[in-house]
Amino acid sequence: MIPYDRIISEMERQLSVARRANDESTMREAFSAVRSLCEVALGGQSKREEKIVPKMLTTTSAVQSITSLEGKLLEEEDANGGSLFDF
């Protein structure tokens, strides 16, 4: 765990960079650093972790649909038996 005093001093440094910034991109970069430091101080809870969960659920449902198709054999009247690609 990083000491709060160290986080606060880095936040102050980034705020002074934002005050002295000549362009918007430098200022936004400093504000982004301050936001990241806030997340570190508050325990690292971020929205990125919440976005991972729905993606994992959709991946699981895709795997389930694939496994349900593996048990069915495709039969056509013009076919001459099993395929070489049936594993």
HTML snippet that shows the backbone in 3Dmol.js (N, CA, C, O; Angstrom):
<script src="https://3Dmol.org/build/3Dmol-min.js"></script>
<div id="view" style="width:600px;height:400px;position:relative"></div>
<script>
const pdb = `
ATOM      1  N   MET A   1       0.839  -1.185   0.000  1.00  0.00           N
ATOM      2  CA  MET A   1       0.000   0.000   0.000  1.00  0.00           C
ATOM      3  C   MET A   1       0.881   1.245   0.000  1.00  0.00           C
ATOM      4  O   MET A   1       1.815   1.359   0.794  1.00  0.00           O
ATOM      5  N   ILE A   2       0.580   2.148  -0.877  1.00  0.00           N
ATOM      6  CA  ILE A   2       1.338   3.395  -0.973  1.00  0.00           C
ATOM      7  C   ILE A   2       0.824   4.358   0.098  1.00  0.00           C
ATOM      8  O   ILE A   2      -0.387   4.508   0.258  1.00  0.00           O
ATOM      9  N   PRO A   3       1.717   5.004   0.824  1.00  0.00           N
ATOM     10  CA  PRO A   3       1.279   5.953   1.857  1.00  0.00           C
ATOM     11  C   PRO A   3       0.484   7.117   1.244  1.00  0.00           C
ATOM     12  O   PRO A   3       0.803   7.602   0.158  1.00  0.00           O
ATOM     13  N   TYR A   4      -0.545   7.546   1.960  1.00  0.00           N
ATOM     14  CA  TYR A   4      -1.394   8.636   1.472  1.00  0.00           C
ATOM     15  C   TYR A   4      -0.608   9.923   1.248  1.00  0.00           C
ATOM     16  O   TYR A   4      -0.895  10.668   0.312  1.00  0.00           O
ATOM     17  N   ASP A   5       0.382  10.192   2.099  1.00  0.00           N
ATOM     18  CA  ASP A   5       1.182  11.409   1.937  1.00  0.00           C
ATOM     19  C   ASP A   5       1.883  11.427   0.583  1.00  0.00           C
ATOM     20  O   ASP A   5       1.967  12.466  -0.072  1.00  0.00           O
ATOM     21  N   ARG A   6       2.375  10.287   0.181  1.00  0.00           N
ATOM     22  CA  ARG A   6       3.054  10.187  -1.124  1.00  0.00           C
ATOM     23  C   ARG A   6       2.067  10.412  -2.277  1.00  0.00           C
ATOM     24  O   ARG A   6       2.395  11.083  -3.256  1.00  0.00           O
ATOM     25  N   ILE A   7       0.864   9.854  -2.157  1.00  0.00           N
ATOM     26  CA  ILE A   7      -0.158  10.036  -3.190  1.00  0.00           C
ATOM     27  C   ILE A   7      -0.569  11.497  -3.278  1.00  0.00           C
ATOM     28  O   ILE A   7      -0.715  12.039  -4.374  1.00  0.00           O
ATOM     29  N   ILE A   8      -0.758  12.140  -2.123  1.00  0.00           N
ATOM     30  CA  ILE A   8      -1.164  13.548  -2.097  1.00  0.00           C
ATOM     31  C   ILE A   8      -0.087  14.437  -2.694  1.00  0.00           C
ATOM     32  O   ILE A   8      -0.399  15.369  -3.436  1.00  0.00           O
ATOM     33  N   SER A   9       1.167  14.169  -2.387  1.00  0.00           N
ATOM     34  CA  SER A   9       2.240  14.999  -2.950  1.00  0.00           C
ATOM     35  C   SER A   9       2.321  14.825  -4.471  1.00  0.00           C
ATOM     36  O   SER A   9       2.599  15.788  -5.186  1.00  0.00           O
ATOM     37  N   GLU A  10       2.084  13.618  -4.964  1.00  0.00           N
ATOM     38  CA  GLU A  10       2.080  13.402  -6.416  1.00  0.00           C
ATOM     39  C   GLU A  10       0.877  14.086  -7.064  1.00  0.00           C
ATOM     40  O   GLU A  10       0.979  14.606  -8.175  1.00  0.00           O
ATOM     41  N   MET A  11      -0.261  14.084  -6.371  1.00  0.00           N
ATOM     42  CA  MET A  11      -1.439  14.801  -6.880  1.00  0.00           C
ATOM     43  C   MET A  11      -1.162  16.297  -6.977  1.00  0.00           C
ATOM     44  O   MET A  11      -1.527  16.942  -7.960  1.00  0.00           O
ATOM     45  N   GLU A  12      -0.517  16.840  -5.953  1.00  0.00           N
ATOM     46  CA  GLU A  12      -0.171  18.266  -5.977  1.00  0.00           C
ATOM     47  C   GLU A  12       0.785  18.577  -7.123  1.00  0.00           C
ATOM     48  O   GLU A  12       0.669  19.620  -7.767  1.00  0.00           O
ATOM     49  N   ARG A  13       1.723  17.680  -7.374  1.00  0.00           N
ATOM     50  CA  ARG A  13       2.659  17.889  -8.473  1.00  0.00           C
ATOM     51  C   ARG A  13       1.926  17.867  -9.818  1.00  0.00           C
ATOM     52  O   ARG A  13       2.203  18.689 -10.692  1.00  0.00           O
ATOM     53  N   GLN A  14       1.004  16.936  -9.978  1.00  0.00           N
ATOM     54  CA  GLN A  14       0.243  16.857 -11.228  1.00  0.00           C
ATOM     55  C   GLN A  14      -0.671  18.071 -11.402  1.00  0.00           C
ATOM     56  O   GLN A  14      -0.874  18.536 -12.524  1.00  0.00           O
ATOM     57  N   LEU A  15      -1.220  18.583 -10.309  1.00  0.00           N
ATOM     58  CA  LEU A  15      -2.041  19.794 -10.396  1.00  0.00           C
ATOM     59  C   LEU A  15      -1.210  21.003 -10.805  1.00  0.00           C
ATOM     60  O   LEU A  15      -1.680  21.854 -11.559  1.00  0.00           O
ATOM     61  N   SER A  16       0.017  21.083 -10.314  1.00  0.00           N
ATOM     62  CA  SER A  16       0.876  22.195 -10.735  1.00  0.00           C
ATOM     63  C   SER A  16       1.257  22.059 -12.211  1.00  0.00           C
ATOM     64  O   SER A  16       1.400  23.064 -12.906  1.00  0.00           O
ATOM     65  N   VAL A  17       1.421  20.830 -12.691  1.00  0.00           N
ATOM     66  CA  VAL A  17       1.670  20.617 -14.123  1.00  0.00           C
ATOM     67  C   VAL A  17       0.461  21.081 -14.923  1.00  0.00           C
ATOM     68  O   VAL A  17       0.617  21.706 -15.972  1.00  0.00           O
ATOM     69  N   ALA A  18      -0.737  20.784 -14.441  1.00  0.00           N
ATOM     70  CA  ALA A  18      -1.960  21.206 -15.131  1.00  0.00           C
ATOM     71  C   ALA A  18      -2.090  22.722 -15.148  1.00  0.00           C
ATOM     72  O   ALA A  18      -2.530  23.292 -16.147  1.00  0.00           O
ATOM     73  N   ARG A  19      -1.714  23.383 -14.054  1.00  0.00           N
ATOM     74  CA  ARG A  19      -1.782  24.855 -14.005  1.00  0.00           C
ATOM     75  C   ARG A  19      -0.823  25.498 -14.998  1.00  0.00           C
ATOM     76  O   ARG A  19      -1.141  26.519 -15.606  1.00  0.00           O
ATOM     77  N   ARG A  20       0.360  24.893 -15.159  1.00  0.00           N
ATOM     78  CA  ARG A  20       1.377  25.460 -16.044  1.00  0.00           C
ATOM     79  C   ARG A  20       1.237  25.002 -17.498  1.00  0.00           C
ATOM     80  O   ARG A  20       2.005  25.434 -18.358  1.00  0.00           O
ATOM     81  N   ALA A  21       0.278  24.145 -17.772  1.00  0.00           N
ATOM     82  CA  ALA A  21       0.150  23.564 -19.115  1.00  0.00           C
ATOM     83  C   ALA A  21      -0.195  24.636 -20.141  1.00  0.00           C
ATOM     84  O   ALA A  21      -1.020  25.516 -19.896  1.00  0.00           O
ATOM     85  N   ASN A  22       0.455  24.539 -21.292  1.00  0.00           N
ATOM     86  CA  ASN A  22       0.201  25.478 -22.382  1.00  0.00           C
ATOM     87  C   ASN A  22      -0.833  24.954 -23.366  1.00  0.00           C
ATOM     88  O   ASN A  22      -1.395  25.724 -24.145  1.00  0.00           O
ATOM     89  N   ASP A  23      -1.083  23.674 -23.337  1.00  0.00           N
ATOM     90  CA  ASP A  23      -2.066  23.106 -24.256  1.00  0.00           C
ATOM     91  C   ASP A  23      -3.024  22.178 -23.511  1.00  0.00           C
ATOM     92  O   ASP A  23      -2.750  21.722 -22.401  1.00  0.00           O
ATOM     93  N   GLU A  24      -4.139  21.922 -24.155  1.00  0.00           N
ATOM     94  CA  GLU A  24      -5.195  21.138 -23.516  1.00  0.00           C
ATOM     95  C   GLU A  24      -4.785  19.682 -23.298  1.00  0.00           C
ATOM     96  O   GLU A  24      -5.176  19.077 -22.299  1.00  0.00           O
ATOM     97  N   SER A  25      -4.012  19.115 -24.208  1.00  0.00           N
ATOM     98  CA  SER A  25      -3.648  17.702 -24.061  1.00  0.00           C
ATOM     99  C   SER A  25      -2.763  17.471 -22.835  1.00  0.00           C
ATOM    100  O   SER A  25      -2.909  16.461 -22.147  1.00  0.00           O
ATOM    101  N   THR A  26      -1.851  18.397 -22.562  1.00  0.00           N
ATOM    102  CA  THR A  26      -1.006  18.274 -21.368  1.00  0.00           C
ATOM    103  C   THR A  26      -1.845  18.402 -20.102  1.00  0.00           C
ATOM    104  O   THR A  26      -1.624  17.688 -19.124  1.00  0.00           O
ATOM    105  N   MET A  27      -2.813  19.320 -20.131  1.00  0.00           N
ATOM    106  CA  MET A  27      -3.685  19.520 -18.982  1.00  0.00           C
ATOM    107  C   MET A  27      -4.543  18.275 -18.742  1.00  0.00           C
ATOM    108  O   MET A  27      -4.703  17.837 -17.603  1.00  0.00           O
ATOM    109  N   ARG A  28      -5.090  17.713 -19.812  1.00  0.00           N
ATOM    110  CA  ARG A  28      -5.921  16.514 -19.672  1.00  0.00           C
ATOM    111  C   ARG A  28      -5.100  15.326 -19.171  1.00  0.00           C
ATOM    112  O   ARG A  28      -5.597  14.503 -18.403  1.00  0.00           O
ATOM    113  N   GLU A  29      -3.858  15.241 -19.603  1.00  0.00           N
ATOM    114  CA  GLU A  29      -2.979  14.170 -19.139  1.00  0.00           C
ATOM    115  C   GLU A  29      -2.725  14.289 -17.638  1.00  0.00           C
ATOM    116  O   GLU A  29      -2.708  13.285 -16.927  1.00  0.00           O
ATOM    117  N   ALA A  30      -2.531  15.507 -17.164  1.00  0.00           N
ATOM    118  CA  ALA A  30      -2.314  15.725 -15.731  1.00  0.00           C
ATOM    119  C   ALA A  30      -3.575  15.389 -14.938  1.00  0.00           C
ATOM    120  O   ALA A  30      -3.489  14.797 -13.862  1.00  0.00           O
ATOM    121  N   PHE A  31      -4.747  15.763 -15.462  1.00  0.00           N
ATOM    122  CA  PHE A  31      -6.006  15.428 -14.787  1.00  0.00           C
ATOM    123  C   PHE A  31      -6.235  13.918 -14.762  1.00  0.00           C
ATOM    124  O   PHE A  31      -6.750  13.377 -13.783  1.00  0.00           O
ATOM    125  N   SER A  32      -5.855  13.253 -15.827  1.00  0.00           N
ATOM    126  CA  SER A  32      -5.979  11.796 -15.867  1.00  0.00           C
ATOM    127  C   SER A  32      -5.079  11.146 -14.817  1.00  0.00           C
ATOM    128  O   SER A  32      -5.457  10.156 -14.191  1.00  0.00           O
ATOM    129  N   ALA A  33      -3.895  11.705 -14.634  1.00  0.00           N
ATOM    130  CA  ALA A  33      -2.987  11.191 -13.607  1.00  0.00           C
ATOM    131  C   ALA A  33      -3.580  11.389 -12.215  1.00  0.00           C
ATOM    132  O   ALA A  33      -3.455  10.516 -11.356  1.00  0.00           O
ATOM    133  N   VAL A  34      -4.227  12.536 -11.991  1.00  0.00           N
ATOM    134  CA  VAL A  34      -4.863  12.792 -10.693  1.00  0.00           C
ATOM    135  C   VAL A  34      -5.990  11.790 -10.460  1.00  0.00           C
ATOM    136  O   VAL A  34      -6.147  11.274  -9.353  1.00  0.00           O
ATOM    137  N   ARG A  35      -6.774  11.516 -11.504  1.00  0.00           N
ATOM    138  CA  ARG A  35      -7.862  10.542 -11.368  1.00  0.00           C
ATOM    139  C   ARG A  35      -7.305   9.156 -11.027  1.00  0.00           C
ATOM    140  O   ARG A  35      -7.856   8.453 -10.180  1.00  0.00           O
ATOM    141  N   SER A  36      -6.223   8.773 -11.682  1.00  0.00           N
ATOM    142  CA  SER A  36      -5.605   7.472 -11.397  1.00  0.00           C
ATOM    143  C   SER A  36      -5.087   7.408  -9.971  1.00  0.00           C
ATOM    144  O   SER A  36      -5.205   6.379  -9.306  1.00  0.00           O
ATOM    145  N   LEU A  37      -4.521   8.497  -9.508  1.00  0.00           N
ATOM    146  CA  LEU A  37      -4.043   8.538  -8.126  1.00  0.00           C
ATOM    147  C   LEU A  37      -5.201   8.425  -7.138  1.00  0.00           C
ATOM    148  O   LEU A  37      -5.058   7.806  -6.083  1.00  0.00           O
ATOM    149  N   CYS A  38      -6.345   9.018  -7.474  1.00  0.00           N
ATOM    150  CA  CYS A  38      -7.532   8.873  -6.624  1.00  0.00           C
ATOM    151  C   CYS A  38      -7.973   7.416  -6.557  1.00  0.00           C
ATOM    152  O   CYS A  38      -8.335   6.924  -5.488  1.00  0.00           O
ATOM    153  N   GLU A  39      -7.943   6.724  -7.696  1.00  0.00           N
ATOM    154  CA  GLU A  39      -8.321   5.310  -7.708  1.00  0.00           C
ATOM    155  C   GLU A  39      -7.365   4.471  -6.865  1.00  0.00           C
ATOM    156  O   GLU A  39      -7.785   3.537  -6.183  1.00  0.00           O
ATOM    157  N   VAL A  40      -6.081   4.808  -6.917  1.00  0.00           N
ATOM    158  CA  VAL A  40      -5.103   4.091  -6.093  1.00  0.00           C
ATOM    159  C   VAL A  40      -5.397   4.320  -4.615  1.00  0.00           C
ATOM    160  O   VAL A  40      -5.362   3.379  -3.822  1.00  0.00           O
ATOM    161  N   ALA A  41      -5.685   5.565  -4.243  1.00  0.00           N
ATOM    162  CA  ALA A  41      -5.943   5.891  -2.842  1.00  0.00           C
ATOM    163  C   ALA A  41      -7.229   5.242  -2.338  1.00  0.00           C
ATOM    164  O   ALA A  41      -7.327   4.881  -1.165  1.00  0.00           O
ATOM    165  N   LEU A  42      -8.216   5.094  -3.228  1.00  0.00           N
ATOM    166  CA  LEU A  42      -9.502   4.537  -2.817  1.00  0.00           C
ATOM    167  C   LEU A  42      -9.567   3.021  -2.937  1.00  0.00           C
ATOM    168  O   LEU A  42     -10.618   2.430  -2.685  1.00  0.00           O
ATOM    169  N   GLY A  43      -8.495   2.398  -3.306  1.00  0.00           N
ATOM    170  CA  GLY A  43      -8.456   0.944  -3.320  1.00  0.00           C
ATOM    171  C   GLY A  43      -8.511   0.316  -4.687  1.00  0.00           C
ATOM    172  O   GLY A  43      -8.671  -0.900  -4.786  1.00  0.00           O
ATOM    173  N   GLY A  44      -8.387   1.084  -5.741  1.00  0.00           N
ATOM    174  CA  GLY A  44      -8.317   0.509  -7.075  1.00  0.00           C
ATOM    175  C   GLY A  44      -9.639   0.091  -7.674  1.00  0.00           C
ATOM    176  O   GLY A  44      -9.642  -0.624  -8.676  1.00  0.00           O
ATOM    177  N   GLN A  45     -10.763   0.501  -7.111  1.00  0.00           N
ATOM    178  CA  GLN A  45     -12.059   0.189  -7.699  1.00  0.00           C
ATOM    179  C   GLN A  45     -12.236   1.035  -8.945  1.00  0.00           C
ATOM    180  O   GLN A  45     -12.265   2.264  -8.870  1.00  0.00           O
ATOM    181  N   SER A  46     -12.356   0.383 -10.087  1.00  0.00           N
ATOM    182  CA  SER A  46     -12.530   1.137 -11.328  1.00  0.00           C
ATOM    183  C   SER A  46     -13.641   0.529 -12.161  1.00  0.00           C
ATOM    184  O   SER A  46     -14.072  -0.597 -11.915  1.00  0.00           O
ATOM    185  N   LYS A  47     -14.100   1.277 -13.143  1.00  0.00           N
ATOM    186  CA  LYS A  47     -15.173   0.811 -14.011  1.00  0.00           C
ATOM    187  C   LYS A  47     -14.695  -0.285 -14.948  1.00  0.00           C
ATOM    188  O   LYS A  47     -15.511  -1.049 -15.464  1.00  0.00           O
ATOM    189  N   ARG A  48     -13.405  -0.378 -15.177  1.00  0.00           N
ATOM    190  CA  ARG A  48     -12.876  -1.411 -16.073  1.00  0.00           C
ATOM    191  C   ARG A  48     -13.195  -2.805 -15.550  1.00  0.00           C
ATOM    192  O   ARG A  48     -13.480  -3.707 -16.338  1.00  0.00           O
ATOM    193  N   GLU A  49     -13.151  -2.995 -14.228  1.00  0.00           N
ATOM    194  CA  GLU A  49     -13.445  -4.301 -13.644  1.00  0.00           C
ATOM    195  C   GLU A  49     -14.899  -4.685 -13.884  1.00  0.00           C
ATOM    196  O   GLU A  49     -15.194  -5.861 -14.096  1.00  0.00           O
ATOM    197  N   GLU A  50     -15.822  -3.711 -13.855  1.00  0.00           N
ATOM    198  CA  GLU A  50     -17.229  -3.991 -14.068  1.00  0.00           C
ATOM    199  C   GLU A  50     -17.493  -4.406 -15.505  1.00  0.00           C
ATOM    200  O   GLU A  50     -18.388  -5.214 -15.751  1.00  0.00           O
ATOM    201  N   LYS A  51     -16.746  -3.880 -16.453  1.00  0.00           N
ATOM    202  CA  LYS A  51     -16.957  -4.206 -17.857  1.00  0.00           C
ATOM    203  C   LYS A  51     -16.493  -5.615 -18.191  1.00  0.00           C
ATOM    204  O   LYS A  51     -16.976  -6.200 -19.161  1.00  0.00           O
ATOM    205  N   ILE A  52     -15.588  -6.167 -17.431  1.00  0.00           N
ATOM    206  CA  ILE A  52     -15.064  -7.496 -17.713  1.00  0.00           C
ATOM    207  C   ILE A  52     -16.128  -8.562 -17.469  1.00  0.00           C
ATOM    208  O   ILE A  52     -16.198  -9.534 -18.221  1.00  0.00           O
ATOM    209  N   VAL A  53     -16.945  -8.407 -16.454  1.00  0.00           N
ATOM    210  CA  VAL A  53     -17.920  -9.429 -16.090  1.00  0.00           C
ATOM    211  C   VAL A  53     -18.923  -9.700 -17.211  1.00  0.00           C
ATOM    212  O   VAL A  53     -19.129 -10.871 -17.529  1.00  0.00           O
ATOM    213  N   PRO A  54     -19.566  -8.695 -17.838  1.00  0.00           N
ATOM    214  CA  PRO A  54     -20.501  -9.012 -18.916  1.00  0.00           C
ATOM    215  C   PRO A  54     -19.835  -9.703 -20.098  1.00  0.00           C
ATOM    216  O   PRO A  54     -20.460 -10.558 -20.727  1.00  0.00           O
ATOM    217  N   LYS A  55     -18.602  -9.368 -20.419  1.00  0.00           N
ATOM    218  CA  LYS A  55     -17.916 -10.015 -21.527  1.00  0.00           C
ATOM    219  C   LYS A  55     -17.696 -11.488 -21.233  1.00  0.00           C
ATOM    220  O   LYS A  55     -17.805 -12.319 -22.134  1.00  0.00           O
ATOM    221  N   MET A  56     -17.389 -11.821 -19.996  1.00  0.00           N
ATOM    222  CA  MET A  56     -17.172 -13.215 -19.636  1.00  0.00           C
ATOM    223  C   MET A  56     -18.478 -13.999 -19.751  1.00  0.00           C
ATOM    224  O   MET A  56     -18.462 -15.161 -20.159  1.00  0.00           O
ATOM    225  N   LEU A  57     -19.597 -13.388 -19.400  1.00  0.00           N
ATOM    226  CA  LEU A  57     -20.877 -14.073 -19.480  1.00  0.00           C
ATOM    227  C   LEU A  57     -21.261 -14.352 -20.925  1.00  0.00           C
ATOM    228  O   LEU A  57     -21.783 -15.427 -21.220  1.00  0.00           O
ATOM    229  N   THR A  58     -21.018 -13.418 -21.830  1.00  0.00           N
ATOM    230  CA  THR A  58     -21.354 -13.653 -23.229  1.00  0.00           C
ATOM    231  C   THR A  58     -20.449 -14.711 -23.832  1.00  0.00           C
ATOM    232  O   THR A  58     -20.898 -15.480 -24.683  1.00  0.00           O
ATOM    233  N   THR A  59     -19.207 -14.776 -23.426  1.00  0.00           N
ATOM    234  CA  THR A  59     -18.299 -15.803 -23.925  1.00  0.00           C
ATOM    235  C   THR A  59     -18.762 -17.183 -23.478  1.00  0.00           C
ATOM    236  O   THR A  59     -18.690 -18.138 -24.252  1.00  0.00           O
ATOM    237  N   THR A  60     -19.226 -17.300 -22.264  1.00  0.00           N
ATOM    238  CA  THR A  60     -19.700 -18.576 -21.754  1.00  0.00           C
ATOM    239  C   THR A  60     -20.905 -19.064 -22.549  1.00  0.00           C
ATOM    240  O   THR A  60     -20.991 -20.252 -22.861  1.00  0.00           O
ATOM    241  N   SER A  61     -21.836 -18.173 -22.882  1.00  0.00           N
ATOM    242  CA  SER A  61     -23.006 -18.591 -23.644  1.00  0.00           C
ATOM    243  C   SER A  61     -22.626 -19.020 -25.053  1.00  0.00           C
ATOM    244  O   SER A  61     -23.263 -19.915 -25.609  1.00  0.00           O
ATOM    245  N   ALA A  62     -21.610 -18.410 -25.643  1.00  0.00           N
ATOM    246  CA  ALA A  62     -21.157 -18.813 -26.974  1.00  0.00           C
ATOM    247  C   ALA A  62     -20.545 -20.203 -26.926  1.00  0.00           C
ATOM    248  O   ALA A  62     -20.744 -20.994 -27.848  1.00  0.00           O
ATOM    249  N   VAL A  63     -19.809 -20.513 -25.873  1.00  0.00           N
ATOM    250  CA  VAL A  63     -19.201 -21.835 -25.738  1.00  0.00           C
ATOM    251  C   VAL A  63     -20.282 -22.890 -25.567  1.00  0.00           C
ATOM    252  O   VAL A  63     -20.160 -23.984 -26.116  1.00  0.00           O
ATOM    253  N   GLN A  64     -21.332 -22.587 -24.820  1.00  0.00           N
ATOM    254  CA  GLN A  64     -22.409 -23.542 -24.616  1.00  0.00           C
ATOM    255  C   GLN A  64     -23.115 -23.868 -25.924  1.00  0.00           C
ATOM    256  O   GLN A  64     -23.466 -25.025 -26.155  1.00  0.00           O
ATOM    257  N   SER A  65     -23.334 -22.879 -26.785  1.00  0.00           N
ATOM    258  CA  SER A  65     -24.015 -23.144 -28.043  1.00  0.00           C
ATOM    259  C   SER A  65     -23.149 -23.982 -28.974  1.00  0.00           C
ATOM    260  O   SER A  65     -23.679 -24.782 -29.744  1.00  0.00           O
ATOM    261  N   ILE A  66     -21.847 -23.820 -28.924  1.00  0.00           N
ATOM    262  CA  ILE A  66     -20.949 -24.614 -29.759  1.00  0.00           C
ATOM    263  C   ILE A  66     -20.946 -26.067 -29.299  1.00  0.00           C
ATOM    264  O   ILE A  66     -20.988 -26.975 -30.129  1.00  0.00           O
ATOM    265  N   THR A  67     -20.897 -26.295 -28.013  1.00  0.00           N
ATOM    266  CA  THR A  67     -20.862 -27.667 -27.519  1.00  0.00           C
ATOM    267  C   THR A  67     -22.172 -28.390 -27.797  1.00  0.00           C
ATOM    268  O   THR A  67     -22.162 -29.612 -27.950  1.00  0.00           O
ATOM    269  N   SER A  68     -23.287 -27.696 -27.868  1.00  0.00           N
ATOM    270  CA  SER A  68     -24.550 -28.363 -28.154  1.00  0.00           C
ATOM    271  C   SER A  68     -24.621 -28.810 -29.609  1.00  0.00           C
ATOM    272  O   SER A  68     -25.367 -29.741 -29.914  1.00  0.00           O
ATOM    273  N   LEU A  69     -23.882 -28.189 -30.513  1.00  0.00           N
ATOM    274  CA  LEU A  69     -23.876 -28.581 -31.916  1.00  0.00           C
ATOM    275  C   LEU A  69     -22.955 -29.764 -32.187  1.00  0.00           C
ATOM    276  O   LEU A  69     -23.097 -30.424 -33.216  1.00  0.00           O
ATOM    277  N   GLU A  70     -22.028 -30.044 -31.303  1.00  0.00           N
ATOM    278  CA  GLU A  70     -21.065 -31.112 -31.532  1.00  0.00           C
ATOM    279  C   GLU A  70     -21.712 -32.489 -31.548  1.00  0.00           C
ATOM    280  O   GLU A  70     -21.221 -33.366 -32.259  1.00  0.00           O
ATOM    281  N   GLY A  71     -22.765 -32.722 -30.819  1.00  0.00           N
ATOM    282  CA  GLY A  71     -23.382 -34.029 -30.727  1.00  0.00           C
ATOM    283  C   GLY A  71     -24.260 -34.377 -31.923  1.00  0.00           C
ATOM    284  O   GLY A  71     -24.574 -35.552 -32.111  1.00  0.00           O
ATOM    285  N   LYS A  72     -24.668 -33.416 -32.734  1.00  0.00           N
ATOM    286  CA  LYS A  72     -25.567 -33.665 -33.850  1.00  0.00           C
ATOM    287  C   LYS A  72     -24.768 -33.927 -35.121  1.00  0.00           C
ATOM    288  O   LYS A  72     -23.839 -33.186 -35.442  1.00  0.00           O
ATOM    289  N   LEU A  73     -25.133 -34.975 -35.835  1.00  0.00           N
ATOM    290  CA  LEU A  73     -24.512 -35.256 -37.121  1.00  0.00           C
ATOM    291  C   LEU A  73     -25.420 -34.737 -38.224  1.00  0.00           C
ATOM    292  O   LEU A  73     -26.642 -34.862 -38.151  1.00  0.00           O
ATOM    293  N   LEU A  74     -24.820 -34.165 -39.225  1.00  0.00           N
ATOM    294  CA  LEU A  74     -25.563 -33.647 -40.355  1.00  0.00           C
ATOM    295  C   LEU A  74     -25.753 -34.769 -41.367  1.00  0.00           C
ATOM    296  O   LEU A  74     -24.782 -35.344 -41.860  1.00  0.00           O
ATOM    297  N   GLU A  75     -26.994 -35.070 -41.669  1.00  0.00           N
ATOM    298  CA  GLU A  75     -27.286 -36.130 -42.632  1.00  0.00           C
ATOM    299  C   GLU A  75     -27.974 -35.529 -43.842  1.00  0.00           C
ATOM    300  O   GLU A  75     -28.993 -34.850 -43.719  1.00  0.00           O
ATOM    301  N   GLU A  76     -27.404 -35.786 -45.021  1.00  0.00           N
ATOM    302  CA  GLU A  76     -27.986 -35.335 -46.279  1.00  0.00           C
ATOM    303  C   GLU A  76     -28.207 -36.553 -47.160  1.00  0.00           C
ATOM    304  O   GLU A  76     -27.478 -37.538 -47.046  1.00  0.00           O
ATOM    305  N   GLU A  77     -29.204 -36.498 -48.040  1.00  0.00           N
ATOM    306  CA  GLU A  77     -29.484 -37.686 -48.841  1.00  0.00           C
ATOM    307  C   GLU A  77     -28.435 -37.930 -49.915  1.00  0.00           C
ATOM    308  O   GLU A  77     -28.277 -39.079 -50.327  1.00  0.00           O
ATOM    309  N   ASP A  78     -27.702 -36.919 -50.399  1.00  0.00           N
ATOM    310  CA  ASP A  78     -26.666 -37.113 -51.410  1.00  0.00           C
ATOM    311  C   ASP A  78     -25.307 -37.463 -50.805  1.00  0.00           C
ATOM    312  O   ASP A  78     -24.361 -37.732 -51.546  1.00  0.00           O
ATOM    313  N   ALA A  79     -25.192 -37.465 -49.489  1.00  0.00           N
ATOM    314  CA  ALA A  79     -23.904 -37.709 -48.842  1.00  0.00           C
ATOM    315  C   ALA A  79     -23.554 -39.187 -48.878  1.00  0.00           C
ATOM    316  O   ALA A  79     -24.440 -40.041 -48.912  1.00  0.00           O
ATOM    317  N   ASN A  80     -22.252 -39.489 -48.870  1.00  0.00           N
ATOM    318  CA  ASN A  80     -21.815 -40.886 -48.931  1.00  0.00           C
ATOM    319  C   ASN A  80     -21.118 -41.339 -47.651  1.00  0.00           C
ATOM    320  O   ASN A  80     -20.143 -42.087 -47.720  1.00  0.00           O
ATOM    321  N   GLY A  81     -21.579 -40.916 -46.521  1.00  0.00           N
ATOM    322  CA  GLY A  81     -21.001 -41.362 -45.260  1.00  0.00           C
ATOM    323  C   GLY A  81     -20.409 -40.211 -44.472  1.00  0.00           C
ATOM    324  O   GLY A  81     -20.660 -39.040 -44.756  1.00  0.00           O
ATOM    325  N   GLY A  82     -19.610 -40.576 -43.467  1.00  0.00           N
ATOM    326  CA  GLY A  82     -19.001 -39.578 -42.600  1.00  0.00           C
ATOM    327  C   GLY A  82     -17.941 -38.764 -43.323  1.00  0.00           C
ATOM    328  O   GLY A  82     -17.395 -39.193 -44.339  1.00  0.00           O
ATOM    329  N   SER A  83     -17.666 -37.618 -42.801  1.00  0.00           N
ATOM    330  CA  SER A  83     -16.676 -36.729 -43.392  1.00  0.00           C
ATOM    331  C   SER A  83     -15.312 -36.977 -42.769  1.00  0.00           C
ATOM    332  O   SER A  83     -15.213 -37.427 -41.628  1.00  0.00           O
ATOM    333  N   LEU A  84     -14.278 -36.684 -43.516  1.00  0.00           N
ATOM    334  CA  LEU A  84     -12.924 -36.767 -42.968  1.00  0.00           C
ATOM    335  C   LEU A  84     -12.704 -35.739 -41.871  1.00  0.00           C
ATOM    336  O   LEU A  84     -11.816 -35.887 -41.031  1.00  0.00           O
ATOM    337  N   PHE A  85     -13.522 -34.699 -41.891  1.00  0.00           N
ATOM    338  CA  PHE A  85     -13.346 -33.614 -40.936  1.00  0.00           C
ATOM    339  C   PHE A  85     -14.148 -33.815 -39.661  1.00  0.00           C
ATOM    340  O   PHE A  85     -14.098 -32.961 -38.776  1.00  0.00           O
ATOM    341  N   ASP A  86     -14.887 -34.914 -39.535  1.00  0.00           N
ATOM    342  CA  ASP A  86     -15.594 -35.223 -38.296  1.00  0.00           C
ATOM    343  C   ASP A  86     -14.601 -35.814 -37.310  1.00  0.00           C
ATOM    344  O   ASP A  86     -14.034 -36.879 -37.555  1.00  0.00           O
ATOM    345  N   PHE A  87     -14.396 -35.137 -36.217  1.00  0.00           N
ATOM    346  CA  PHE A  87     -13.426 -35.593 -35.229  1.00  0.00           C
ATOM    347  C   PHE A  87     -14.137 -36.156 -34.036  1.00  0.00           C
ATOM    348  O   PHE A  87     -13.492 -36.597 -33.084  1.00  0.00           O
TER     349      PHE A  87
END
`;
const viewer = $3Dmol.createViewer("view");
viewer.addModel(pdb, "pdb");
viewer.setStyle({}, {cartoon: {color: "spectrum"}});
viewer.zoomTo();
viewer.render();
</script>
